[in-house]
Amino acid sequence: MEVAEAVPDPEFAEVFPFEEFNDMQREVVDALLETDENVVASAPTASGKTALAELAICRTLEAGGTALFVAPMRALTNEKESEWERFEELGYSVYVVTGERDLNPRRAERADILVMTPEKTDSATRKHDSRRYAFIREVDCCVIDEVHLLDSEKRGSVLEVTVSRLRRLSDPRVVALSATMPNVSDVADWLDAPPENTFQFGDDYRPVDLNSGVKTYTHGDNSFADKYRRLYRALDLAEPHIRDDGQALVFVSSRQDTVQAAKKARDEIGERDVPMGARGDYDFHNEADDLQNDTLRKSVLDGVAFHHAGLSKGDKDRVEEWFKQGKVQLLFSTSTLAWGVNLPARCVVLRDTKLHDPLEGEVDMSPLDILQMLGRAGRPEYDDVGYGWVVCDHAEADKYRRLLREGKEIESRLEADLDAHLNAEIAMGTIRGLEDVMEWLETTFYYVRARTEPDEYGFENLRDRVRDTLERLVERGFVETGEGLDVSATALGRLASKFYLRLDTAGEFRDLAERDDIGTAEVLRTVADAAEFDSVSARQSEREAVESVLVGQNAGDLDPGARKILAILRSTMTGTTPGELRSDAWVITQNALRLLAALRAFLERFDRPRAANLARRVEARIEHGVSSDAVGLTAIDGVGSGRASKLAKEGIATPADVREAGEDGLVDAGLSAGVAEAVLESASDLPRVEVEWGSFPDSVPQGENDMREVTVRNAGDGAQAGIRVTVNGVEMTETTTYLDGETTVPVGVFGGTADEMEYVVEVAFPELPVLPATDSRTVRVR
């Protein structure tokens, strides 16, 4: 079947980089182009599923609609943006929406093709009633790539509830594509795809046969030595194919391991005298000089490279291109590459079946990831057969042989987070009563899978389980009931949904917001003990470093995992993280920053602006690694940790100090003239508080009371502010306002029993990491 004859409009033939559809694609064409019903297709890796997505998109565009492509990884959204310039050339706009890019709502609204991750689609559908995300309600067709992601423990439930929600919001046509899975019919039932639009293609449709198996190694007592035992085993498997002008892709468990394995493999390949590398290629040598990573620059000339998310985009792009060209014959990568760009190899080896997750500890690699990685074996147009191997200990060999033989049924992961997802639906208003709850349940893959496997999922009690979950949400204060069976979210429930919090964490944040006195220690302890970090463990080798950081700190009865979190946060604030903790520090601090932003919102919502400002300063200190005195400098555009530290060393520690120093003083402190000018301008725009006491008395007779007014003026840009008045350390009043210009604060002056009464006006800005501004007056009691 020729492409030009099948597509809905001949111009769409330009979208496809081939002239004829293959056998698998031909069987699905009519379902995609001749019907409007949902389609589910399960087919082996590299069999051409992308063309099915493009056909569905062409059908949507031809009808004047908007298509949404849900990609499993950010790397794949970027790849699609590049590939689908072919649509742009036909006059259709492609717009990628991910968390790492600033959203342009006008472009999103006008886009013909939207490309998003499940997490970003979740976020957009949660905010569907806002003008910023209104575009998500106009989707006419949703293509889900790698729908077997449903079975992912971390991300599966997000994809499940997001698709269910999108169908309730705009009822788009759904086209779901998947690698081979045994229970494709369950996915079809969930998406209401009719039998004639449900396709399950076996390995005979794979363009390159896959010869897969399990190879074992002898496990030792030293885990470090075991890595090299597995590496040598992987090289034994890859070597014959490399000698035969093939390529090998070896998956390892971490970014650091890709680098170390590549280094060791270079040495071993040299000792084995394997003919590979391109040192005699002058042009390639010059191209390699442009790499930013020094280790990678040396390695690629020997035909060995590594690929992980920490590399610059330019370095990753070059490695991918060189691997496609055959200039790199041996590539080490983390599992993320299996879900991203299309880089097949004749031989694929999984050196590691376990990985260290900073939030989970040592965990088994997902069966989905393993099958996805092995599916990279076999280069279409180059090889007749691909070879995929899992290297593991003898004790686990049967488990992986069974996985390769039987595949992996796709399960729902919704039950583990049912309370949080149900709360989110209520907070969004998509569920307004008990009847809606049950209707929502029936739209989930969880319900379909429970109906298929009633004993395993407890189908008979499913409705009662959901009803009990709803009752617990009411009891815990996330949801409230109205007349009849109406339900609605409380402020607590809305905040938990907005910030994607575990409900236990949201409850702890509320409890902290209700406490009278909150300090840095309480903020850090609450975040370190959050439910999001429940699975974090402290390895024995880390515990001494943890305790060295926490000396003198009130770590109390925190368990070892929470103590590790607290130690990382404490040391990150001062830029002194011990080497033993650095490998996990980045992931943990990024999650902590998200939690701190949520905690700040809780404190603001519960009218605690002073505490919210404290949380904002803690957040900025963790992000930038600066002292408590200098943290306010990070509120200035263009001032990060480096410049803040440089200025603080010169005695310029606050935005007020910056303004006082002026441009010349900033230059003297080490900034260039251009930077100094920009920093001064930004500092001048920040709030500048002045307190005018007016007719405030110097003394007052004992026992008398008087009411006066104090004026609080902001000479900078307006900002949300909390104004607090204390007398001898006891709070009299606290009010929250948007301080733009000036406002007056009533202050009661009274003659108490003390000889002097100290009145302090404090102005805190919840959204800025600047220290609260204070001014005071002392009144004698006579």
N, C-alpha and C positions, 0 to 999 in steps of 0.2 A: 504494500500500500504506500503510494507516494504521499509525502507530506502535503504538497501543494493541492492535491485533490481532496484531502481529508479536512483541512483546517476550515473554519467557518468563513474566512475571507482570504483570498490568495495572498494578500500582503503579509499575513501572519506566517507564511512559509519562511520568511526571513528570520524569524525568531529561532528556528531550529538549525543546529549546525550539521544536519544530515538531510538527505533527500528522501529516505524511506524509513518507515517505522519498522521496528523489529517484531518478532512473533508476539512477545508479551504485550507490547504497546498496541498492536493491531487488535487484540482481543478486548481492550478497554476503550478504544476510540469511540465506538458507538454510544456506550454508556455515558461518556463524558460530553459528547457533542450532540447526541440526539435526544437526551432526556435532561430534565431539570432536577432529577432526584439525586440524593446523596450517593457517594461512591466510596467504597473501601477497597484498597488493593494492597495485598501483601506479596512481596516479591524479593528474591535474593539481592544482595548488595551488587551494585554495578550492572543491574539488568535494565536500567533506563527509566527509573521511576520519575526522575526530574522532568522528563518529557510529558508525563501525565499531568504533573502540576502545571506545566506551561500550556498544555491543551485546555485545562480547566480555566486558566486565566484568560486565554484567548476567547473562549466562549463567553466569559463574563464581560470582557471589554467590548466584544462585538455587539452585546446587548446594551452597552452604555453603562454598565455597572462598575462597582469597585471591588477589587479582589484583595484579600488579606492572606499573606503567606506566613505561617507560623513556623519558624525555624528553631531547631533545638538548641543552637549555640549562637553566641554573638559572632563568632568567626564565620559561621555560615551566612548570617545576614550580610556581612561585608562582602562575601563571595558573590552572593546573589545580586548585590548592588552593582558589582562589576560586570557579571555575566549578562544582566538584564538591561545593559545599555542598548541591547538589540531592540527592546521595547521602546526605549527613549527615542531611538532613530526612527521609529514609526509614529512618533508624536504622542506617546503615552508616558506619563510621569511615574517614576518609581521613587518611593520615599521610605527610608529605613528609620524606624523608631526603636531605639534601645536606650537603656539606662545611662549609657556613657555619652549620649549626645543630647544637646539641648533641643527640646521639641519646638518646632515652628508650627503652631496650630493651623495657620493658613495653608502651608504646604501640605500638611497631613490631610486637611479637608479637601484639597484639590487633587490629591494624588489618585491615580488610577490603580496603582498597585502599592499596597502597604506591606512592609516586611518587618516582622516583630518576633521577639522571643516569647515563650509562654509567660514569663514573669512580667514583661512589659504589657502584654495583652491583658493579663490579670489586673495590673495597675490601671490601665485605660478603661477597662470595663467597670472597675470599682468606682471610677470617677466619670462615668458615662453621662451624668446629668450636668456636668460642668461644661462651659463653652470651650474650654481648652481641649477636652477629650470627646466632644460631641461627634467627631468623625467616626468613632468606633460604632456608632448606631447605624451608620450608612453602609456597612459592609454587606455586599450581595453574595459573595462566595468566600468561604474560608478553606484554604488548603493547609492541612496539618502534615508537615513533613516529620517522618520518624514518629508516628503516633504510638509506637511501642514504648515511648518515653513514659507512658502512663504507669509503667511498672517500676519507675525509679523511686526509691524510698524518699529521696529529698525533694524531687521536683514533680513526681507523678501526680500528686493530689492537686497541685497548682494547675497543671494542664487540664485535668479532669473538670474541676469546678469552673475554670475559665471558659472552656468550650460549652459546658452546660449553660453558663450565664449568658454567653454570647448568643446562644440559640434562643434563649428566653427574651433577649433584648431586641434582636433584629432578624432572627430566624433565617440566617444565610444558608445557601447551599453549602454542604460540607463535603470536601474531598479529602479522605484520610489515607496516607501512604505509609507503608511500614516495611521493615525487613521481615523475613520469614517468621511467622508466629503460628503456633498450633491452633489457637482459639480466635482466629480472625472473625468468626461468626459472632462472638460476644461483642466485639467492637462494632460490627455492623448492626447488631440489635440496638446497641446504645445510641448509634447515630441514625437509626431508622433508615438504613440503606437496604433496599429490597434485594432479594437473593440474586436477581439478574444483574445487579450492580455491585455485587460482592465477589472479589477475585482473590484466589489463593494460588500463587504460582510456586511450584517446587524447584528443586535444584536443577532440574533439566532445563529451566529457563535461564539459568545462570550463564552468561556469555563465556566464562572461563570456569571449568570444573575446579572444585575445591577439594584438595586432599588434606584433611585435618586430623590431628591426633594429639596425644599427650605424651610428653617426654619427662622422665623423672630425673632427679639428681639426689645425691646422698647428702642428707641434712646433717649439719654439724652443730656445735654448741655456740658458735660465734655468728651472729646474724650478719655482721659485716663481711666475714669470709664467705658466708652463704651467697651473698650477692654476686661475688666473683665466681663461685661455682656455677651459679645459674647463667652468668654472662658467658663463661666458656662453653657451657652447653648450648647457649643460643648461637654463639659463633660457629660451633660444630655444625649446627643445622643450616646456618646461612651460607657458610663457605662454599659448598658445592655449587650453589646457584650464582654466587658472585663470580666464581671462576668460569661459569658458563654464560657470562655476560648478562646475568640477571641482577636484580636488586633485592635488598632485604630491608624490612622495616621492623625494628625491635621496640616494643613498648615496655617502658619501665614505670616505676610508681611515682616519681617526683621530678621536679625541674632539676634539682641538684643531681639526681641520679642520671639524667640524660647527659649532663656534662661529664660526670665522672666515668660513666660507661663508655662514652665516645673517646675519652682520653686513653682508657685502658685498652679499648678495642684497637686503636691506632697502633699501639705497641705490639699487641698480639698479632694483628694482621701482618705487621712488618716481620715479626719472627717467623710467621708461617709462610712468608714470601708469597702472599696472595696478590696477583697482579691487579691493582686498582689505583685510582687517583688520576689527577690531571696536571701534575707538576710541569709537564712540558707544554701545556697549553698557555701561551703567552696572554691571550685575551682573557681567559678564565682567571689567570693570576692577577691581572689588573682589576677584574671585577671583584675578586675576593678582597682586594685591598680596601674596598669601600665598606666592608662589613664593620659594624660598630663593636661587635663582641670579639675581643682579642683571641680567646680560645677557639671560637668558631672559625676565625680567619685562618688560623694555623691548621685546623682540622680538615677543612673542606678540600684543601689541595691534595690530601691523601685519600679523597673519596669518602670520608666519614663526616657526618654532620649530626647536629642535634636540633630539636625543635620543641619549644615550649612557650607558654603564654607570656613569660617574662622577657622574651626577646623583643627588640624593636620591630615595628611592622615591616620596615625595610629589610631587616635581616631575615624575618620569617618568609617574606615574599621571595627573596633570593633563594633561600633553601628549598622552598617548594618548587620553584622553577627549575633549579638545577637537578632536583630529584626527578622531575618529569622528563628532563632532557637526558638523564642517565649520567650526568657528571658526578653526582653523589650516588654511590652504590650501596652505602650502608647508613641508615638513618635511625637515630634513637629519638623517641618521642614519648610524651605523656599521653594518657588515654584521650585527652580532649581532641587530638588530631583525628581520631576515629570518627568523631561526630561532625567534624568540620570539613575542611577542604578535601577534594577527591584526589588522594595520592595512593593508588594501588601499588603493590610490589609483588614480584613473583613469590617471595617468601616472607611471611609474617610470623614473628615469634613474640610471645608474651613472656618476657623474662620474669615478671612479677605478677602474682595473683593477689597480693595483699598490698595495702598502702597505708601510710600514716596520714590520717585526717586530723588537722589541728583541733577540730571541734568534736571528733568522734574517737580519736585514738587509732589503734591499728584495726583496720576493717578489711574484710574480703572485698576484692574488686567485684563490682556489680556483674552478674551474669549477662545483663544487657550489654555492658561495655565489652565484655570478653567476646561475645558473639559479633558485636559491631567491629571490633578490632580484627578478628579473624576474617571477617568479610572483606577486608582490604586486600587479601591475597589474590593474586591473579591479575595481570595487566591485559585488559582487552586490546586486541590488535597486535599484541606482542607475544602472549603466552597461551598455550593450550590448556594449561593446568596451573593452579595456584597451590601453594603449600602453607598451611597454617598450623602452628604448634603452640601448645600451652606447656610451659616448663613449671613443674611443681614437685612438691615432696611426695614420696611414695604413698603416704597416708591419705592424701587428697586426690590421688590419681583417678580413682573410680568415680568420684563426684564430678570431675571435669569430663571424663569420658561419657558419663550419662548426659551431661549438658550438651555435648557435641552431637550425641546420638539422638536425643529426644527433643532438643530445643528448650525453650522456656515459655510456658504459658504466661500471658500478660494478666497480672493481678491489679486490683484497685488498691491504692494506698491511702484512700480517703479516711478510713476509720481512725487511724492514728491521730489525725488532726480534725476530726469531725466537729468538735466544739468551736474551734477557731473559724472554720469555714462557714458553719451555720451562723455564727455571730456576724461574720462579714456580710452574708446575704441579708440578714435582718438590718444591719447598719446601713446598707445601700438602699433598703426599701424594696428589694425584689421579693422579700418574704414579709408579709404583713399579718399573717395569722396561722393558726395550726394547720388549716387546710392547705395553705401555701407550702408549709414545711413538707407535707407529705407529697405534694406535687413536685416540689424541688427534688426530693429524694428519688423519685422515679425517673428524673432526668439524668441521674448520675450513672457512671460506669459501675460504681459500687453496688447499686441496686441490681443492675443486669448481671454482674458477676455473682452476686449472692443468689440470684434466681437459678443460675447455672450450677452453682456449687452450694446448695442449701445447707448441707451439714457443716462444711468448712466455714461458711460465713454466718451461720445461724440465721437463715432467712426468716424463719417463723417469728423470731423475736426482733426483727430489724426495725419495724415501726415503733415498737416499744423502746428500743434503744435510742432512736432519734428523739422520741418524745421525752425520755429521761434526760437526754442531753439538753434539750430546750429548758426543762425544769431546772436543771443545774445552772444554766445561764441566768435564769431569773433569780435563783437563790443567791448567786454570787454577785448580782448587781450589774450584769452586763446587758440584760434585757428586762423590760418591764411589760406587764400585761395591762390591757385596757378593758373596755367593756366587751363582753362576749369573749371571743377567742383572739382578739387583736393582740399583736406583739410589736414592740418597737425597741430600738436600741437606746440605752442610756448614754450619757457623756462618756462613761467608762468604756462601754461597748464600741462606740464610734472611734474613740482614740485607739483602742486595741486593733480595730480593723484598719484604720488609716495607716498605722505604723507596722502592720503585719506582725504583731506581737503574739507570743504564746500567752494564753490567758492567765497562767500563773504569774508571769512577769508583769502583766498589766495590773493584776491585783497588788503585787508588791510595790509597784510604782504609785498606785493610789494610796497605799498605806504610808509610804514615805511622804507623799504630799500632805498628808494629814498630821504629820509630826510637827511639833512646835519649833524645834531647832535643828537645822540641817547643816552639816559641814561637809568638807571635801571627803572625809573618811566615810561618812554615811553614803554619799553619792557613789563612791568607788565600790564599796561593799555591796550595795544593792545591784549594781551592774555586774560585778564579778559573780554574784550568786544567782543571776538570771537563769530562767529555765532554758534559754537558748544555748547556754553553756553546760547543760547537765552532763553531756557525754564527754566533756574534756577531762583528760586524765593527766597526771604528772608522772612522767617516767622517772625511774629511780635516779638516773643521771641528772635530772633537772632539779631534784628536791633541794639539794644543797644551795643551788643558785637562788631558788625561790626564797628560802629562809634567810639568805644573806640580804635580799632586798627588803624583806618584811621585818627586819630587826627594828624594834621600837615602834612598829605600826600595830594598830589594834586589829589584827586579823581574826581574833576571837576563835569561834568554833567552826570556821569555814572548813569544808572538806578539801582534800589535796588538790582537786581540779580547780575549785574556786580560788584557792590560795595561789595557784599558778596564774590564773587570770589576773588576780589582784597585783601580783608581782610584776607581770608584764605591763599593766596599766601604770603602776607606780613608776617603774623604771623608764617607760616610754615618755612620761611627762618630763623627765629630766634628761632624756637622751642618753641613758646609761644602761640600756638593756644588756644583761649578761649574754655572752655568746651562746650558752646552753639553751637560751630561750628564744633566740632570734628566728629560728626556722619556723616557729608557730606564731611569732609576734605579729606579722603583717595581717594574717587572716583574723586573728583575735582582735586586734585594734580596729580593723575595719568594721567588724560586727559590733564592737563596743561603741564606736562613734555613732552608728545607727541607733543603738539603744539609748545613748545619751541624748541624741536629738529627740527621741520619743519621750524620754524622761522630762526634758525641758518643756515639751508641749503639755505633759501632764501637770507640771508645776504651774505653768501659765494658766491652764484651764481651771485648776483648783485655787486660783488667785494667790499664787505664791511667787510674785515677780522677783523678789530678792533671791529666793532659792533657785528660780529658773536662770537667773544671771550667773549664779554659782555653777550650775550644771553646764552653762554655755562656756564658762572659763575653763572648767575641767576638760570639756570637749576640745577646746582650742589647744590646751596644753598637751593633750594626748596626740592631737593631729600634728602639732608643730614642734613638740619637745622643748618648750621654753619655760622659764621660771614663772612663779605666780605673780611676781612684780612686773614682769615684762609682757605678760600675756596680752595686755590691751593693745600692744603694737600690732598684733596679728589682725586687728579689726581694720587696719589701714590697707587699702588695695596696694599690692605690690610688695608687701612685707610678709615674708615667710619666716621660717625658723632661722635661716642664715642671717638675714638682715636684722631680725629682731635681736638675735644674740649680739651682733656687731654693735648695734645702737646701745643696747643695755650695758655693754662693757664700757661705753663712753659716757655713761650716766644719763642716757636718754631712754627712759623706760616706759613712758606713757604717751598717748597722743598729745596730751598737754605739753609734755617735754619737747615733742617734735615741733609743735607750733612755736614754743618759746625759743627753740634753737634756731629756727628759721632756715632758709636754704643754705646760708654760709655755714651754720653750725652743723648741718647734716653732711655737707661736703667735708668739713673738718673731721667728722666722725667716720669717714671712709666711703660715703656714697658718691657716685658720679653726679655731675651737675644736673643732667637730665633726670636721673632717678630721684635725686633730692627734690627737684621741682615737683615731680609727680607725687611723691610721698607727702610733701607738705600740703599740696592741694587736697589730697584725699583726707589727710588728718584734719584739715580745716573744715571739711564737710561733715565730720562726725559730730555728734551732739556735744555741746559745750554748756555746762550747767552753771548758772549764777543764782544765788539765793539772796533775795532782798528781804531783810527782817522788818523794814518799815518802822512802825511805832512800837516795836517790841520793847518792853520795859527792862531796865537794869536791875530793878528790885521789886518785890511784892510783899505786902504785909502777910504775916502768917495767918492762915485761915481764910484769906480772901481769894476769889476766883475772878478771872477776866478772860475774855475771848478776843484774840487778835488774829490777823491774817498775815501769812508769809507768802511772798511771791517767788515762784520758781520759774526761771527763764531758761530757755534753750536757744543759744545763739547759733547753733549749727543746724543740720538737717533734722527734720522731725523723726521721731522714733517712739515705739511703745515704751512706756516707762512706769515703774512702780515707785511711788513717793511714800516714804515712811517717816514718821515722826516719833521719836522716843524721848522720854524724860528720865534721866538717871538710869538709862539702859532698859527702861520698861516701855513697851510699845504703846503709844496713844492712838495713832491712826495709821492706816495704810490704804492707799488708793491707787488704782491703775488707770492710766490715761494715755492718749497719744499726745506726746509733748512736742508741740510745734508752735514756737513762740513762747507764750507764758501762761501760767495758771496760778491760781491762789489756793492756799491750803489753810483751813481754819486750825488754829492752835490754841488750846486752853492753857492759860497761865494761872497757876495757883500756888498759894503759899503752903507748902507741905511742912513736914516735921524736920527735914534736913536743913542745914544752913544754906546750901546752894542747890539749885535745880539746873541741871545741864540739859538743854534742849538740842537735839540733833536732828537735822533734816538730811535724809539719805535718799538719793535718786539712783535707782538701779535700772539697767536696760536689759530685759530678758533675752533679747536676740543678738546682743553684742557682747564680745568677750572683754569688755572694759570694766575696770574696777568701779564700784558704785561711787558716785560723787557725794561728798558729805560737807556740811557746814554746821557750825554749832554756836549757841549763845548760852552764857551762864547768867542766871537770875538769882540774886541774893534774896534770901528770905529774912525779913526783919520783924 
